[in-house]
C-alpha cells in the first residue's frame, strides 16, 4: 500500500469548484503518479512515462504552500505565449476552442479576463514576478521548467493568474478516474471540524447523495490547440 500510494496511484478528493463542470466538489479521484515521474535511464524504455502537454489535467503541489494539493488544466507549456482577451484565451496568437470551460459570471474583470494586465487586487509575489519578467508584447511567455495552469471554471478559479507558474517538480500526476462522487460542500471536505459530521452524513445519505452517473468515469485530457 505504501509503495502504491507513493509511487503508482493515489486517491484525492476535489474540495472546490474551480474545475467545474469537468470535476465537481466531492469527486474522489485516482491519480496516476507514474506518468509524469522523472524517467530513469532504464525505466524510460519500459514504463509509460509522458511529457506534460497542453490540455492535460494535472495534480500538483500548490507553489505558495506545498502542503496543499491543487488540480488544474495546463494551458501553457515552456516557450508558449498566452493571453486572455474578454475571457477568451489566445495561445501563440491563435484563439482556442475550449468546450470544457464554463463562465459563471457575466461581467468582464480587467485583470482576470484580460490577462496579462495590471492587477486590480493583491496577487502573490510569484505572480507579480511573473508579470514583471515574463510578459512580451502583451503575451505571457512560459519559461523553461514551468507551466501555466488554469481552472475550467474560469471566472472562479484561483490559478496561475494569481500565484504564478507551476514548477515542473511540483507536478504529482494526472487524474485517471472518478472512483466515487458524493454531493458535499467545500466546508465539509476542507474543514477538519466537519469530519465527523460529514462521515455521519455519508452513512445516512450514501445511496441518495452518491452521484452514481459519475462513478468510474474516466478523466480525459483535451488537446488545447
Steps between C-alpha positions, in 0.01 A plus 500: 500500500783739589679424172180542300393832652847655485601374156210384285148619583358720775147602595397866519172683556387822332407760768432808283316586180790648301491212247122486453339354303785262414558413865243567772530562872486153655659312210746241631783436254771247440810683381771340288830602664715309255417677172685825573768355730867555405604217272804292597768389252344153469140549612439761230500214246257277691260724692228732359657837577373801307563872470255755634292627208264792447153396610617244756326511837771488766515452876782699656636649818374857536809721445400740779453219754626158391302334780190569288413309184332670203349371177488716185532475124832577328448789260856603428817290472859630480558737211133569428338842504160545662256782570131548575277754330143543627508150655631337180841331501756554225796263472786616275255750350238234422154507660437173685188289477424403861182289533598402856489859632205647690442869578275559799546876529370738233722802558849556359776539757790717385765260634340155512349519149758720325824339606783592533416848620533722804366309804188654654542308826793367704673202338773271634866604452575218248214628282630855528846380396341307213337819371823699536735255330297279263276735301598582143285692255189454709549123529613296798792282392537176697865444603685165493411262780165664577134477397205738496187339645137614518172365631216403267264709714689791355331786690532337843841337498804587711763408242823610335360845436513562874793293631729446201640205309496135606858369531551166326618338823170587672294284265382180672307333220182498297149386598392170348150428623227621734456193719226661712314831499303623799294817526678706766602857570845653500471552875417131552813392316755760611405588858643247751227590751241368254657154464270314740192680372594420140559134587155477659350665192665237276369216717145631493481633143745280308241363252331834428799738497735278305518623140469157344526632145855624574621177660794348310497785251834528319670840494638604164729780394390732222746605228536875550575632151 
